[in-house]
Amino acid sequence: MGSFSIWHWLIVLVIVMLVFGTKKLRNIGEDLGGAVKGFKEGMKTAEEKAPNAVPPQQVSGGQTIEGEVKEKTKS
């Protein structure tokens, strides 16, 4: 009742290959790799744009402003 041995994983791998086929698994791997690469590039461009962003304005004094929204406007 412990972790699976290497033989269990090999049997699972063979069954997965029989069910999906090697071509389908290769396509899934390529799609996953492309998605990871795109995510990394997106994070890199976001980091480059971050220093140019304007920081949000903060209210000095730490006061809480209470109010009620009467009407919602489009901006």
Biopython code that builds the backbone (N, CA, C, O; Angstrom):
import numpy as np
from Bio.PDB.StructureBuilder import StructureBuilder

atoms = [
    (1, "MET", "N", (0.824, -1.181, 0.000)),
    (1, "MET", "CA", (0.000, 0.000, 0.000)),
    (1, "MET", "C", (0.871, 1.248, 0.000)),
    (1, "MET", "O", (0.563, 2.206, 0.709)),
    (2, "GLY", "N", (1.916, 1.263, -0.752)),
    (2, "GLY", "CA", (2.775, 2.433, -0.819)),
    (2, "GLY", "C", (2.694, 3.070, -2.186)),
    (2, "GLY", "O", (1.673, 2.986, -2.869)),
    (3, "SER", "N", (3.762, 3.697, -2.570)),
    (3, "SER", "CA", (3.790, 4.331, -3.883)),
    (3, "SER", "C", (3.963, 3.261, -4.957)),
    (3, "SER", "O", (4.356, 2.127, -4.682)),
    (4, "PHE", "N", (3.660, 3.656, -6.168)),
    (4, "PHE", "CA", (3.773, 2.710, -7.272)),
    (4, "PHE", "C", (5.233, 2.464, -7.621)),
    (4, "PHE", "O", (6.069, 3.362, -7.522)),
    (5, "SER", "N", (5.526, 1.245, -8.026)),
    (5, "SER", "CA", (6.886, 0.918, -8.449)),
    (5, "SER", "C", (7.043, 1.303, -9.925)),
    (5, "SER", "O", (6.085, 1.731, -10.571)),
    (6, "ILE", "N", (8.224, 1.150, -10.430)),
    (6, "ILE", "CA", (8.505, 1.497, -11.823)),
    (6, "ILE", "C", (7.700, 0.616, -12.768)),
    (6, "ILE", "O", (7.329, 1.060, -13.855)),
    (7, "TRP", "N", (7.425, -0.614, -12.377)),
    (7, "TRP", "CA", (6.659, -1.526, -13.233)),
    (7, "TRP", "C", (5.208, -1.068, -13.364)),
    (7, "TRP", "O", (4.610, -1.196, -14.432)),
    (8, "HIS", "N", (4.653, -0.546, -12.305)),
    (8, "HIS", "CA", (3.290, -0.018, -12.390)),
    (8, "HIS", "C", (3.227, 1.142, -13.373)),
    (8, "HIS", "O", (2.307, 1.221, -14.187)),
    (9, "TRP", "N", (4.207, 2.045, -13.299)),
    (9, "TRP", "CA", (4.222, 3.206, -14.188)),
    (9, "TRP", "C", (4.444, 2.796, -15.641)),
    (9, "TRP", "O", (3.873, 3.406, -16.545)),
    (10, "LEU", "N", (5.266, 1.769, -15.879)),
    (10, "LEU", "CA", (5.477, 1.288, -17.247)),
    (10, "LEU", "C", (4.197, 0.692, -17.825)),
    (10, "LEU", "O", (3.882, 0.911, -18.994)),
    (11, "ILE", "N", (3.468, -0.054, -17.017)),
    (11, "ILE", "CA", (2.205, -0.632, -17.483)),
    (11, "ILE", "C", (1.205, 0.471, -17.791)),
    (11, "ILE", "O", (0.504, 0.401, -18.800)),
    (12, "VAL", "N", (1.126, 1.490, -16.936)),
    (12, "VAL", "CA", (0.230, 2.615, -17.184)),
    (12, "VAL", "C", (0.630, 3.331, -18.469)),
    (12, "VAL", "O", (-0.236, 3.698, -19.263)),
    (13, "LEU", "N", (1.911, 3.533, -18.683)),
    (13, "LEU", "CA", (2.393, 4.185, -19.896)),
    (13, "LEU", "C", (2.023, 3.389, -21.143)),
    (13, "LEU", "O", (1.601, 3.973, -22.141)),
    (14, "VAL", "N", (2.173, 2.084, -21.103)),
    (14, "VAL", "CA", (1.822, 1.243, -22.251)),
    (14, "VAL", "C", (0.316, 1.332, -22.529)),
    (14, "VAL", "O", (-0.092, 1.431, -23.686)),
    (15, "ILE", "N", (-0.495, 1.297, -21.496)),
    (15, "ILE", "CA", (-1.946, 1.377, -21.690)),
    (15, "ILE", "C", (-2.332, 2.729, -22.285)),
    (15, "ILE", "O", (-3.174, 2.795, -23.181)),
    (16, "VAL", "N", (-1.716, 3.812, -21.788)),
    (16, "VAL", "CA", (-2.003, 5.144, -22.324)),
    (16, "VAL", "C", (-1.591, 5.227, -23.787)),
    (16, "VAL", "O", (-2.313, 5.811, -24.596)),
    (17, "MET", "N", (-0.451, 4.657, -24.140)),
    (17, "MET", "CA", (0.002, 4.672, -25.535)),
    (17, "MET", "C", (-0.937, 3.871, -26.422)),
    (17, "MET", "O", (-1.181, 4.253, -27.567)),
    (18, "LEU", "N", (-1.465, 2.768, -25.912)),
    (18, "LEU", "CA", (-2.399, 1.975, -26.704)),
    (18, "LEU", "C", (-3.731, 2.700, -26.896)),
    (18, "LEU", "O", (-4.343, 2.603, -27.959)),
    (19, "VAL", "N", (-4.172, 3.415, -25.885)),
    (19, "VAL", "CA", (-5.455, 4.104, -25.973)),
    (19, "VAL", "C", (-5.362, 5.327, -26.875)),
    (19, "VAL", "O", (-6.204, 5.511, -27.754)),
    (20, "PHE", "N", (-4.357, 6.157, -26.672)),
    (20, "PHE", "CA", (-4.272, 7.422, -27.407)),
    (20, "PHE", "C", (-3.424, 7.338, -28.664)),
    (20, "PHE", "O", (-3.688, 8.066, -29.620)),
    (21, "GLY", "N", (-2.435, 6.496, -28.696)),
    (21, "GLY", "CA", (-1.527, 6.432, -29.829)),
    (21, "GLY", "C", (-0.392, 7.421, -29.669)),
    (21, "GLY", "O", (-0.549, 8.456, -29.022)),
    (22, "THR", "N", (0.747, 7.105, -30.254)),
    (22, "THR", "CA", (1.929, 7.947, -30.068)),
    (22, "THR", "C", (1.784, 9.296, -30.770)),
    (22, "THR", "O", (2.283, 10.306, -30.275)),
    (23, "LYS", "N", (1.102, 9.321, -31.926)),
    (23, "LYS", "CA", (0.953, 10.586, -32.650)),
    (23, "LYS", "C", (0.108, 11.564, -31.844)),
    (23, "LYS", "O", (0.441, 12.746, -31.762)),
    (24, "LYS", "N", (-0.968, 11.092, -31.257)),
    (24, "LYS", "CA", (-1.836, 11.962, -30.451)),
    (24, "LYS", "C", (-1.078, 12.466, -29.232)),
    (24, "LYS", "O", (-1.197, 13.640, -28.883)),
    (25, "LEU", "N", (-0.302, 11.608, -28.574)),
    (25, "LEU", "CA", (0.475, 12.024, -27.407)),
    (25, "LEU", "C", (1.529, 13.053, -27.793)),
    (25, "LEU", "O", (1.781, 13.991, -27.036)),
    (26, "ARG", "N", (2.146, 12.892, -28.955)),
    (26, "ARG", "CA", (3.151, 13.855, -29.423)),
    (26, "ARG", "C", (2.503, 15.211, -29.670)),
    (26, "ARG", "O", (3.073, 16.244, -29.322)),
    (27, "ASN", "N", (1.310, 15.212, -30.271)),
    (27, "ASN", "CA", (0.600, 16.475, -30.517)),
    (27, "ASN", "C", (0.217, 17.156, -29.211)),
    (27, "ASN", "O", (0.315, 18.378, -29.093)),
    (28, "ILE", "N", (-0.217, 16.373, -28.235)),
    (28, "ILE", "CA", (-0.563, 16.944, -26.929)),
    (28, "ILE", "C", (0.676, 17.556, -26.286)),
    (28, "ILE", "O", (0.607, 18.641, -25.710)),
    (29, "GLY", "N", (1.809, 16.864, -26.383)),
    (29, "GLY", "CA", (3.057, 17.387, -25.824)),
    (29, "GLY", "C", (3.492, 18.679, -26.491)),
    (29, "GLY", "O", (3.940, 19.608, -25.819)),
    (30, "GLU", "N", (3.362, 18.743, -27.807)),
    (30, "GLU", "CA", (3.730, 19.965, -28.526)),
    (30, "GLU", "C", (2.809, 21.124, -28.141)),
    (30, "GLU", "O", (3.271, 22.250, -27.957)),
    (31, "ASP", "N", (1.514, 20.849, -28.021)),
    (31, "ASP", "CA", (0.569, 21.895, -27.629)),
    (31, "ASP", "C", (0.864, 22.402, -26.218)),
    (31, "ASP", "O", (0.827, 23.605, -25.960)),
    (32, "LEU", "N", (1.153, 21.480, -25.319)),
    (32, "LEU", "CA", (1.467, 21.866, -23.949)),
    (32, "LEU", "C", (2.760, 22.673, -23.887)),
    (32, "LEU", "O", (2.837, 23.666, -23.163)),
    (33, "GLY", "N", (3.768, 22.257, -24.635)),
    (33, "GLY", "CA", (5.025, 22.999, -24.680)),
    (33, "GLY", "C", (4.845, 24.392, -25.255)),
    (33, "GLY", "O", (5.442, 25.349, -24.761)),
    (34, "GLY", "N", (4.027, 24.517, -26.296)),
    (34, "GLY", "CA", (3.754, 25.835, -26.879)),
    (34, "GLY", "C", (3.020, 26.739, -25.903)),
    (34, "GLY", "O", (3.278, 27.941, -25.841)),
    (35, "ALA", "N", (2.102, 26.152, -25.139)),
    (35, "ALA", "CA", (1.368, 26.947, -24.154)),
    (35, "ALA", "C", (2.291, 27.444, -23.048)),
    (35, "ALA", "O", (2.179, 28.591, -22.617)),
    (36, "VAL", "N", (3.194, 26.598, -22.590)),
    (36, "VAL", "CA", (4.138, 27.001, -21.541)),
    (36, "VAL", "C", (5.075, 28.088, -22.065)),
    (36, "VAL", "O", (5.380, 29.048, -21.357)),
    (37, "LYS", "N", (5.526, 27.931, -23.296)),
    (37, "LYS", "CA", (6.417, 28.931, -23.893)),
    (37, "LYS", "C", (5.704, 30.274, -24.041)),
    (37, "LYS", "O", (6.281, 31.322, -23.748)),
    (38, "GLY", "N", (4.459, 30.244, -24.494)),
    (38, "GLY", "CA", (3.685, 31.474, -24.619)),
    (38, "GLY", "C", (3.443, 32.137, -23.272)),
    (38, "GLY", "O", (3.488, 33.362, -23.163)),
    (39, "PHE", "N", (3.187, 31.327, -22.243)),
    (39, "PHE", "CA", (2.979, 31.867, -20.902)),
    (39, "PHE", "C", (4.246, 32.544, -20.397)),
    (39, "PHE", "O", (4.174, 33.630, -19.822)),
    (40, "LYS", "N", (5.401, 31.927, -20.599)),
    (40, "LYS", "CA", (6.666, 32.515, -20.155)),
    (40, "LYS", "C", (6.941, 33.831, -20.879)),
    (40, "LYS", "O", (7.394, 34.796, -20.262)),
    (41, "GLU", "N", (6.669, 33.875, -22.188)),
    (41, "GLU", "CA", (6.870, 35.111, -22.943)),
    (41, "GLU", "C", (5.920, 36.203, -22.462)),
    (41, "GLU", "O", (6.306, 37.368, -22.375)),
    (42, "GLY", "N", (4.684, 35.832, -22.150)),
    (42, "GLY", "CA", (3.720, 36.801, -21.633)),
    (42, "GLY", "C", (4.149, 37.356, -20.286)),
    (42, "GLY", "O", (3.994, 38.550, -20.027)),
    (43, "MET", "N", (4.684, 36.504, -19.433)),
    (43, "MET", "CA", (5.160, 36.961, -18.128)),
    (43, "MET", "C", (6.361, 37.887, -18.291)),
    (43, "MET", "O", (6.503, 38.863, -17.554)),
    (44, "LYS", "N", (7.218, 37.580, -19.252)),
    (44, "LYS", "CA", (8.407, 38.409, -19.475)),
    (44, "LYS", "C", (7.999, 39.800, -19.964)),
    (44, "LYS", "O", (8.557, 40.799, -19.512)),
    (45, "THR", "N", (7.029, 39.873, -20.882)),
    (45, "THR", "CA", (6.596, 41.180, -21.375)),
    (45, "THR", "C", (5.843, 41.944, -20.291)),
    (45, "THR", "O", (5.905, 43.173, -20.248)),
    (46, "ALA", "N", (5.136, 41.237, -19.420)),
    (46, "ALA", "CA", (4.438, 41.906, -18.322)),
    (46, "ALA", "C", (5.438, 42.499, -17.334)),
    (46, "ALA", "O", (5.202, 43.576, -16.785)),
    (47, "GLU", "N", (6.540, 41.811, -17.106)),
    (47, "GLU", "CA", (7.573, 42.331, -16.206)),
    (47, "GLU", "C", (8.252, 43.555, -16.809)),
    (47, "GLU", "O", (8.630, 44.475, -16.085)),
    (48, "GLU", "N", (8.409, 43.571, -18.132)),
    (48, "GLU", "CA", (9.024, 44.718, -18.784)),
    (48, "GLU", "C", (8.111, 45.941, -18.726)),
    (48, "GLU", "O", (8.595, 47.067, -18.618)),
    (49, "LYS", "N", (6.802, 45.733, -18.795)),
    (49, "LYS", "CA", (5.859, 46.840, -18.759)),
    (49, "LYS", "C", (5.586, 47.320, -17.343)),
    (49, "LYS", "O", (5.150, 48.457, -17.163)),
    (50, "ALA", "N", (5.824, 46.508, -16.350)),
    (50, "ALA", "CA", (5.481, 46.845, -14.961)),
    (50, "ALA", "C", (6.179, 48.106, -14.441)),
    (50, "ALA", "O", (5.508, 48.913, -13.798)),
    (51, "PRO", "N", (7.477, 48.334, -14.674)),
    (51, "PRO", "CA", (8.093, 49.549, -14.134)),
    (51, "PRO", "C", (7.504, 50.827, -14.718)),
    (51, "PRO", "O", (7.556, 51.866, -14.059)),
    (52, "ASN", "N", (6.952, 50.797, -15.911)),
    (52, "ASN", "CA", (6.380, 51.974, -16.543)),
    (52, "ASN", "C", (4.978, 52.275, -16.041)),
    (52, "ASN", "O", (4.449, 53.357, -16.294)),
    (53, "ALA", "N", (4.375, 51.339, -15.337)),
    (53, "ALA", "CA", (2.990, 51.521, -14.871)),
    (53, "ALA", "C", (2.951, 52.541, -13.739)),
    (53, "ALA", "O", (3.896, 52.660, -12.958)),
    (54, "VAL", "N", (1.846, 53.271, -13.665)),
    (54, "VAL", "CA", (1.663, 54.278, -12.621)),
    (54, "VAL", "C", (1.123, 53.587, -11.380)),
    (54, "VAL", "O", (0.138, 52.853, -11.466)),
    (55, "PRO", "N", (1.747, 53.807, -10.222)),
    (55, "PRO", "CA", (1.237, 53.162, -9.007)),
    (55, "PRO", "C", (-0.098, 53.769, -8.601)),
    (55, "PRO", "O", (-0.356, 54.936, -8.894)),
    (56, "PRO", "N", (-0.948, 53.001, -7.934)),
    (56, "PRO", "CA", (-2.249, 53.538, -7.525)),
    (56, "PRO", "C", (-2.088, 54.627, -6.469)),
    (56, "PRO", "O", (-1.161, 54.588, -5.658)),
    (57, "GLN", "N", (-2.988, 55.585, -6.487)),
    (57, "GLN", "CA", (-2.961, 56.681, -5.528)),
    (57, "GLN", "C", (-3.461, 56.188, -4.170)),
    (57, "GLN", "O", (-4.407, 55.404, -4.099)),
    (58, "GLN", "N", (-2.832, 56.643, -3.108)),
    (58, "GLN", "CA", (-3.234, 56.248, -1.769)),
    (58, "GLN", "C", (-3.766, 57.465, -1.017)),
    (58, "GLN", "O", (-3.260, 58.576, -1.172)),
    (59, "VAL", "N", (-4.774, 57.241, -0.216)),
    (59, "VAL", "CA", (-5.349, 58.299, 0.599)),
    (59, "VAL", "C", (-4.493, 58.436, 1.846)),
    (59, "VAL", "O", (-4.242, 57.456, 2.548)),
    (60, "SER", "N", (-4.043, 59.664, 2.119)),
    (60, "SER", "CA", (-3.215, 59.869, 3.300)),
    (60, "SER", "C", (-4.099, 60.011, 4.534)),
    (60, "SER", "O", (-5.253, 60.425, 4.427)),
    (61, "GLY", "N", (-3.577, 59.679, 5.671)),
    (61, "GLY", "CA", (-4.304, 59.822, 6.923)),
    (61, "GLY", "C", (-5.003, 58.549, 7.350)),
    (61, "GLY", "O", (-5.419, 58.452, 8.504)),
    (62, "GLY", "N", (-5.150, 57.571, 6.474)),
    (62, "GLY", "CA", (-5.766, 56.311, 6.839)),
    (62, "GLY", "C", (-7.235, 56.420, 7.180)),
    (62, "GLY", "O", (-7.729, 55.646, 8.000)),
    (63, "GLN", "N", (-7.949, 57.354, 6.578)),
    (63, "GLN", "CA", (-9.364, 57.520, 6.876)),
    (63, "GLN", "C", (-10.196, 56.639, 5.949)),
    (63, "GLN", "O", (-9.843, 56.432, 4.788)),
    (64, "THR", "N", (-11.296, 56.129, 6.475)),
    (64, "THR", "CA", (-12.226, 55.347, 5.687)),
    (64, "THR", "C", (-13.358, 56.262, 5.244)),
    (64, "THR", "O", (-13.954, 56.973, 6.052)),
    (65, "ILE", "N", (-13.639, 56.232, 3.968)),
    (65, "ILE", "CA", (-14.714, 57.061, 3.422)),
    (65, "ILE", "C", (-15.898, 56.143, 3.163)),
    (65, "ILE", "O", (-15.790, 55.179, 2.405)),
    (66, "GLU", "N", (-17.021, 56.441, 3.790)),
    (66, "GLU", "CA", (-18.221, 55.641, 3.602)),
    (66, "GLU", "C", (-19.175, 56.383, 2.695)),
    (66, "GLU", "O", (-19.234, 57.613, 2.717)),
    (67, "GLY", "N", (-19.910, 55.652, 1.909)),
    (67, "GLY", "CA", (-20.873, 56.284, 1.029)),
    (67, "GLY", "C", (-21.759, 55.237, 0.385)),
    (67, "GLY", "O", (-21.633, 54.042, 0.654)),
    (68, "GLU", "N", (-22.648, 55.698, -0.460)),
    (68, "GLU", "CA", (-23.581, 54.819, -1.136)),
    (68, "GLU", "C", (-23.590, 55.191, -2.607)),
    (68, "GLU", "O", (-23.660, 56.369, -2.955)),
    (69, "VAL", "N", (-23.521, 54.189, -3.466)),
    (69, "VAL", "CA", (-23.549, 54.433, -4.894)),
    (69, "VAL", "C", (-24.998, 54.539, -5.325)),
    (69, "VAL", "O", (-25.779, 53.604, -5.149)),
    (70, "LYS", "N", (-25.354, 55.685, -5.892)),
    (70, "LYS", "CA", (-26.738, 55.906, -6.325)),
    (70, "LYS", "C", (-26.935, 55.508, -7.778)),
    (70, "LYS", "O", (-27.976, 54.963, -8.146)),
    (71, "GLU", "N", (-25.919, 55.786, -8.612)),
    (71, "GLU", "CA", (-26.056, 55.523, -10.031)),
    (71, "GLU", "C", (-24.730, 55.050, -10.586)),
    (71, "GLU", "O", (-23.673, 55.561, -10.217)),
    (72, "LYS", "N", (-24.790, 54.080, -11.467)),
    (72, "LYS", "CA", (-23.586, 53.540, -12.071)),
    (72, "LYS", "C", (-23.404, 54.204, -13.434)),
    (72, "LYS", "O", (-24.330, 54.206, -14.246)),
    (73, "THR", "N", (-22.216, 54.769, -13.696)),
    (73, "THR", "CA", (-21.951, 55.413, -14.970)),
    (73, "THR", "C", (-20.891, 54.650, -15.723)),
    (73, "THR", "O", (-20.034, 53.997, -15.128)),
    (74, "LYS", "N", (-20.954, 54.737, -17.039)),
    (74, "LYS", "CA", (-19.941, 54.099, -17.882)),
    (74, "LYS", "C", (-18.792, 55.064, -18.081)),
    (74, "LYS", "O", (-18.997, 56.263, -18.271)),
    (75, "SER", "N", (-17.574, 54.528, -18.036)),
    (75, "SER", "CA", (-16.436, 55.397, -18.237)),
    (75, "SER", "C", (-15.743, 55.102, -19.534)),
    (75, "SER", "O", (-14.751, 55.751, -19.865)),
]
sb = StructureBuilder()
sb.init_structure("model")
sb.init_model(0)
sb.init_chain("A")
sb.init_seg("    ")
for serial, (resi, resn, name, xyz) in enumerate(atoms, 1):
    if name == "N":
        sb.init_residue(resn, " ", resi, " ")
    sb.init_atom(name, np.array(xyz, "f"), 0.0, 1.0, " ", f" {name:<3s}", serial, name[0])
structure = sb.get_structure()
